Each structure stands twice: as structure tokens, then as C-alpha cells.
């Protein structure tokens, strides 16, 4: 269930208007729609997960886009969880398939998947692999008695997991007002990204000029993907410097970044935004896999 604070956050995101063209996140630059699904995903993770990369994925949307061209979305269609992307199946054996997951939010050691699951079969497999059931803050948790591995909470429509510790599931059962969705910089980044089917957030570094970076993917159709890089920075002077560097990269690498728009939204939380359209031959996710020039431009600020 969503916390009261998170409901407030989601309501604010749904009512947010597009920022003015030329100074911020403009409606002609690929933004639009309700970003509350991303915030809802972030609301499943405690705020201390912000020290690792966080990935939100609308897997159902990717499956829809991938019909007829699975290779094009192969990179961005994978969740951020090593449990699902490993060579060996997880402790659920063959009873959990990636195609059963509709949305996922994952970080290094914790995450939540929503979809349609055979909870009885999955828990039977966990039990067969040595997992024991216990109560964890009023929730039924499956944990390995050896104190190693990952703990799970399983239902027909949701699976949460977390690395074990004294309170193994605290990472995916945040307290009121203490989720990633409650963090100011994450909310700002989500607002900038807009309605995306995938979002990758890099660790929050409050002492650095760029406090948080996020890359979002959105597509009106399989042939028209747009990648949006949002950088939450410490002040307006930093925003000007970051925007100038990104524009310099776009000019120097015009063949890669043709049609890219770089804009700034100033104020208490300045954000620099680069909207990069993918051509029909460019696979979504290239900004973090192959065409990394924009990402690299901010490493020496």
C-alpha cells in the first residue's frame, strides 16, 4: 500500500504542468504524460537504496513495443536485477518467468516486481531449495536459514526481495516518508523524465555538482524512441556549465546526436535536460551502452 506522503507526491506529479519551452522541460521535447508510475515504483524502496543505481521498468510496455522487433528493445527490456539476468535460474526454478513481470524496480540488493505469479508454485520451489518461512514485521518472508542469499516476500501480484541482514526486508518496506519517492531530488528527476517506460537513476551524490542523474526511455511506437537525460544539479551556475558542456558534445558529435535539445529549468532545484531522438537503426539504451559521450561530459565537473 502507498504511504500518505507518497499519495501526495503522486498527486502532485499527475497535476504538474509542462515547463516552459526554452527554459525547461518543454512539451515539444518528448516529455508528457503521467510520471506517477515511476514514483510508485520508487515508493517501494527505502531511501537508503539511493546509494546504488536504481532501475524502473514497465516490462509490459516493452513487450508491446517489441512485437515484431525484439532485438531493438533487447537492452532496455531487461530488468536491473541480477536475480533475473543471471545464467542460472533463481531459487524459484522454472516457476517464475520474466514474461510474468509487468513492472519492476530494482537496485543492487533489493527490488519489487509486480505482475501475475503462481505464488504457490514459487513458494514450493523456495521451500525445496531450503528456504524457511517466518514473520518479518508482520509480513510473511522466505529466508535461507544459513543467513546467506536473498529473502523474499511472495504473493500472486507482487514479489519483493532483499539481501539478508538483521531486518532483511526493510529495504523494500520503507517507513512513512522514507522511500526514494519521498526524496526531493528523485521527485525532481522523475518530473523531468515524464512518462517513461524505463528509467535508470545513478547514485545520489549530494556533495557533487551533479546531485542525481537519470536516463529515461519513452516511445510513441517501436520506430520512435526518445532518450531523455536529466541532471539534477546543485545550483544555477552549475546548470549553465553542464548545459554548455552537453551542447558542445552535441555539436562535436552531430552524427550521433542529431536533433538533440538541451534545456535548463532553474530555481531551487535546477535541472539540465537533454532529449535525444533515436533513429530507426539505433537501439534504445544507446546513451548508456554505446553513445556515452553525454554521460562522460559530466564526470569532470
C-alpha positions in Angstrom: 0.0 0.0 0.0 1.1 3.6 -0.7 2.0 5.8 2.2 0.2 9.1 2.8 3.3 11.0 1.8 3.6 9.0 -1.4 0.0 9.6 -2.3 0.7 13.3 -2.0 3.7 13.0 -4.2 1.9 11.1 -6.9 -1.0 13.5 -6.9 1.4 16.4 -7.4 3.2 14.7 -10.2 -0.1 13.9 -12.0 -1.1 17.6 -11.8 2.2 19.1 -12.8 2.1 21.2 -15.9 4.8 21.1 -18.6 7.6 23.6 -18.1 8.0 26.5 -20.5 9.8 25.9 -23.8 13.4 27.0 -24.0 13.9 27.3 -20.2 12.9 23.8 -19.0 11.2 20.6 -19.9 9.1 21.6 -22.9 6.2 19.7 -24.4 7.8 19.5 -27.8 10.9 17.8 -26.5 9.4 14.4 -25.8 8.1 14.8 -22.3 4.5 14.3 -21.4 2.0 12.0 -19.6 1.7 10.9 -16.1 5.0 10.0 -14.4 3.4 8.7 -11.2 4.1 5.0 -12.2 7.8 5.7 -11.8 7.2 7.4 -8.5 5.1 4.5 -7.3 7.9 2.1 -8.2 10.4 4.3 -6.3 8.0 4.3 -3.4 8.7 0.5 -2.9 12.3 1.2 -2.0 13.7 2.7 1.2 15.6 5.9 0.7 19.0 4.3 1.6 18.8 2.4 -1.7 19.8 5.7 -3.3 23.5 4.8 -2.8 23.2 2.3 -5.7 21.9 2.5 -9.3 18.1 2.1 -9.4 16.2 0.9 -12.5 12.4 1.2 -13.1 11.0 -0.8 -16.0 7.5 -1.1 -17.4 8.1 -4.5 -18.8 4.6 -4.8 -20.2 5.1 -1.7 -22.3 8.4 -3.0 -23.6 6.7 -6.3 -24.7 4.1 -4.3 -26.5 6.8 -2.2 -28.3 8.9 -5.3 -29.1 6.3 -7.1 -31.1 8.0 -7.8 -34.5 11.3 -6.4 -33.4 12.6 -7.9 -30.2 16.2 -7.1 -30.9 15.6 -3.3 -31.0 14.5 -3.3 -27.3 16.7 -6.1 -26.1 18.9 -3.8 -23.9 16.3 -1.7 -22.3 13.9 -4.7 -21.9 16.0 -6.3 -19.2 15.3 -5.6 -15.5 18.0 -4.2 -13.3 18.0 -7.4 -11.1 20.9 -9.8 -11.3 18.5 -12.5 -10.0 16.6 -12.4 -13.3 19.5 -11.7 -15.6 21.8 -14.4 -14.3 22.8 -17.5 -16.3 21.3 -19.9 -13.6 17.7 -19.7 -12.6 16.8 -18.4 -9.2 15.6 -20.4 -6.2 12.1 -20.5 -7.8 13.4 -22.8 -10.6 11.1 -22.6 -13.6 8.1 -21.4 -11.7 8.9 -17.7 -12.3 9.4 -16.3 -15.8 10.4 -12.8 -16.8 7.3 -12.5 -19.0 5.1 -12.7 -15.9 6.5 -9.4 -14.6 4.6 -6.2 -15.7 6.7 -3.6 -13.8 9.9 -3.9 -11.9 12.0 -1.6 -9.7 15.5 -2.9 -8.8 18.7 -1.8 -7.2 21.8 -3.7 -6.3 20.4 -5.8 -3.5 16.7 -5.2 -3.4 13.6 -4.7 -5.5 9.9 -5.3 -6.3 8.2 -6.9 -9.2 4.5 -6.6 -10.0 2.7 -8.9 -12.3 0.8 -12.3 -12.3 2.6 -15.0 -10.4 2.0 -18.6 -9.3 2.7 -17.9 -5.7 2.0 -21.5 -4.5 4.5 -22.9 -7.1 7.1 -20.3 -6.3 7.0 -20.7 -2.6 7.1 -24.5 -3.0 10.3 -24.1 -5.0 11.7 -21.8 -2.3 10.9 -24.4 0.3 12.5 -27.2 -1.8 15.7 -25.1 -2.0 16.0 -24.8 1.8 14.1 -21.6 2.4 12.1 -21.2 5.6 9.1 -19.1 6.2 9.0 -16.6 9.0 7.2 -13.4 10.1 9.1 -10.2 9.4 7.4 -7.1 10.8 4.0 -8.7 10.2 4.8 -9.9 6.7 5.4 -13.5 5.6 9.0 -13.7 4.5 11.0 -16.6 2.9 14.6 -16.6 4.1 17.5 -19.0 3.8 18.3 -20.4 7.3 22.1 -20.1 6.7 21.8 -16.3 6.8 23.1 -16.0 3.2 21.4 -15.2 -0.1 18.3 -13.2 -0.5 15.0 -13.0 1.3 11.6 -12.9 -0.5 8.0 -11.9 0.0 5.7 -13.5 -2.5 2.1 -13.0 -3.5 0.1 -13.6 -6.7 0.7 -10.0 -7.9 3.9 -8.9 -6.2 7.3 -10.3 -5.3 9.8 -8.3 -3.2 13.3 -9.3 -2.4 16.2 -8.1 -0.4 19.7 -9.2 0.7 19.6 -10.7 4.2 20.5 -8.8 7.3 19.1 -8.2 10.8 16.0 -6.7 9.1 16.2 -8.2 5.6 13.1 -6.7 4.1 13.4 -3.1 5.4 14.9 -2.1 2.1 11.6 -2.9 0.3 9.2 -1.9 3.1 10.0 1.8 3.7 8.6 3.6 6.6 6.2 6.5 6.1 8.0 9.3 4.3 11.3 7.4 3.9 11.2 5.9 0.4 13.1 7.0 -2.7 9.8 8.6 -3.9 9.9 10.9 -0.9 13.4 12.2 -1.8 13.3 15.7 -3.3 16.0 15.1 -5.9 14.3 11.9 -7.1 11.0 13.6 -7.5 12.6 16.3 -9.5 14.3 13.9 -11.8 11.1 11.9 -12.3 9.2 15.2 -13.1 11.9 16.0 -15.7 11.8 12.5 -17.3 8.0 12.4 -17.7 6.1 9.3 -18.8 8.8 6.8 -19.5 8.8 3.0 -19.8 12.3 2.8 -18.3 14.3 5.0 -16.0 17.8 4.5 -14.8 18.9 6.6 -11.8 22.6 6.9 -10.9 23.5 7.2 -7.2 22.7 10.5 -5.4 25.9 12.4 -4.5 24.9 15.4 -2.5 28.4 16.8 -2.3 29.0 16.7 -6.1 27.9 19.4 -8.7 25.5 16.9 -10.3 23.4 15.5 -7.4 21.5 12.9 -9.4 21.4 11.8 -13.0 18.6 9.8 -14.6 18.1 8.4 -18.1 14.6 7.7 -19.3 13.2 5.9 -22.4 9.8 6.7 -24.0 8.3 5.7 -27.3 5.1 6.5 -29.1 5.9 3.5 -31.4 8.6 0.9 -31.9 10.3 3.1 -34.5 10.2 6.3 -32.5 12.1 6.1 -29.3 13.3 9.1 -27.3 16.0 9.1 -24.7 16.0 11.8 -22.0 18.9 12.6 -19.8 18.0 14.6 -16.7 20.7 16.0 -14.4 19.7 17.5 -11.0 22.5 19.9 -10.1 23.4 21.9 -7.0 22.9 25.5 -8.3 22.1 27.6 -11.4 25.8 28.3 -12.2 26.4 24.5 -12.4 23.3 24.2 -14.6 24.8 26.7 -17.1 28.1 24.9 -17.1 26.5 21.5 -17.6 24.3 22.6 -20.3 27.2 24.3 -22.1 29.2 21.0 -22.0 26.3 18.9 -23.3 25.7 21.3 -26.2 29.4 21.2 -27.0 29.2 17.4 -27.2 26.1 17.6 -29.4 27.8 19.9 -31.8 31.0 17.8 -31.9 29.1 14.5 -32.3 26.3 15.8 -34.5 26.1 12.5 -36.4 25.3 10.7 -33.2 23.1 13.3 -31.6 21.2 14.9 -34.5 18.0 16.5 -33.3 19.1 16.7 -29.6 17.7 19.5 -27.5 19.4 20.7 -24.3 17.3 22.9 -21.9 17.6 24.2 -18.4 15.0 24.6 -15.6 16.3 26.9 -13.0 15.1 27.6 -9.4 15.6 25.8 -6.1 16.4 22.5 -7.8 18.0 23.3 -11.2 17.7 20.5 -13.8 19.5 20.2 -17.1 17.7 18.1 -19.7 18.9 16.6 -22.9 16.3 15.0 -25.2 17.9 12.7 -27.8 15.7 11.0 -30.5 16.7 7.6 -31.7 16.7 6.8 -35.4 15.2 3.7 -36.8 18.6 1.9 -36.8 19.6 3.0 -33.3 18.6 0.7 -30.4 17.1 2.3 -27.3 19.5 2.5 -24.4 22.5 3.6 -26.5 23.2 6.6 -24.3 24.3 4.2 -21.5 25.8 1.4 -23.7 27.5 2.8 -26.8 27.0 6.6 -27.3 28.1 7.5 -23.8 29.6 10.9 -24.7 26.8 12.9 -22.9 27.2 10.9 -19.7 31.0 11.3 -19.8 30.7 15.0 -20.2 29.7 15.4 -16.6 32.3 13.3 -15.0 35.0 16.0 -14.6 32.8 18.9 -13.3 
